[in-house]
Amino acid sequence: MKRRTALKALGYGIGGAVVLTGGGYGVYYAAAQQDTVGEIAFDKALSIPPLAESEINASGARVFALGIQSGETRFKAGSATRTWGVNGTYLGPTIRARRGEKVEFAVRNGLDQDTSLHWHGMHLPAAMDGGPHQIVPAGETWRPRWTVDQPAATLWYHPHVHGSTADHMYRGLGGLFLVDDEDTEASKLPSEYGVDDIPMIVQDRAFDGDNQFEKRVPLGGSLGVIGDEVLVNGTIGPYVDVTTRLVRLRLLNGSNARLYNFGFSDDRTFSLVASDGGLLARPWNTERLYLSPGERAEIVVAFKPGEQVELRSYPSEYGGFLGRIEGFDDRLDICRFRAASTLSDDSAIPASLGVAPDLAGEKVARERSFVLASDQINGRSMAMDRIDFGVREGTVEVWDVVNDNGFVHNFHVHDVQFQVLTVDGGKPQPHLRGWKDTVLLAQGKHYRLAMRFRGHTDPNTPYMYHCHVLQHEDDGMMGQFVVLGEGEKVGTVPRTHHHS
């Protein structure tokens, strides 16, 4: 029995509140584990988000037009689902730009309410960040611009409206932002978009009897909405026809709350080649990879002619007692890969990929501590008009971050990529040794994160740091900082940041 069916049988539904005592909660708890292995038809070709169209203007900038809109999307048989999207009805196009390029956007909000687009993982001026201070009012257009100045990486964009991010994301706003550079273009890694270099935005959703998105929060849950169906690029039960021996998967955990423990149905080894901020120094071979909400990973998988295998999410060790009802015990089939009888073999996994983060030996200007607990950071909830601190441009800081209340949290910092120096005093696991902007926080462990703040000073316009479990973020587990130039002091957040 699916979790949804079992919970409805117990009287639990969207917005519903029932009190289950004694054996009642035991039945609910027992029904909470989901296993879709062998249940997914895999009868739809994986949808590949189109590359966003662009043009070069008179100043030499690459210009993209993004229209945020509402509509309907047919995910399954029966009624179409009411959704939001960018240049379409669900999700958005993949934006692609090269390091050193000037980019400009015309972000038109065609909804009947305010929203925003944040460029997650991008180094850029605070006023262009798309956070809660860069709201795009209904019917208006926002025109951010900056120069792409960071290594090649799989970044993404999504709404960031304070108090409503979870809702706007769940309706469908989001997409990938790929940065290219000379090093990756010269490598032998698989690189043909949609063929052997495949974007995979993995999300969970729950549907009601009329195929509408249902915001189902587990009874007694702490993370927010947990869905019982998995979508990849908006496709339920997708398959990929493989034509090359090596395939690069750009994985994004685009869910509001669910943690994925990725692996393959035959437990094959795959190679992690890049994390949030770009290529690792060398590939890491593994059979499992955790991604929390907002994290990305690029993995390369080898296939044999004629074989078939599923990408799967396996049970996780992070959930604790409540983990079962919030999906941590679930086993979910995500996507099937069907290899052709003959596979081309033009790509390779280099033994050396990129440059390892190198901040460990740098002079540290300031150390700070962050405790995440009770929808607060350091005992304070997010306040739009409060700048929590300022950092000095050109300096390196080390932030000690700990999850201190028993629930699952992660930690995302805007504008910078950070180096995980240590986890509870020990060397970080291999998947944490590249540049990161979002990190899963195991309960009680201290993560020391080193980051350099460079360029883009603004004493009045803040960047965010927050838990990327979106309900936690919306409930106040977020703070804000500014980057200060020489002689500057922390300023005051303007009351409005509307754009036309």
Secondary structure, DSSP 8 states (H G I E B T S, - for coil): --HHHHHHHTT--TT------THHHHHHHHHT--B-TTT----EE-----B--EEE-TTS-EEEEEEEEEEEE--SSSS-EEEEEESSSSB--BEEEETT-EEEEEEEE-SSS-B--EEET----GGGS-STTS-B-TT-EE--EEE--S-SEEEEEE---TTTHHHHHHHT--EEEEEE-HHHHHS-S---BTTTEEEEEEEEE-B-TTS-B-----TT-SS----SEEEETTEESEEEEEEESEEEEEEEE--SS--EEEEETT---EEEEEETTEEEEEEEEES-EEE-TT-EEEEEEE--TT-EEEEEE---S---GGGGGGTTT-BEEEEEEEEEEEEE------S--S-----TTS-EEEEEEEEEETTEETTB---TT---EEEETT-EEEEEEEE-SSS-EEEEESS--BEEEEETTB---GGGSS-BSEEEE-BT-EEEEEEE--S--EEEEEEEEE-SSHHHHHTT-EEEEEEE-TT-------S-----
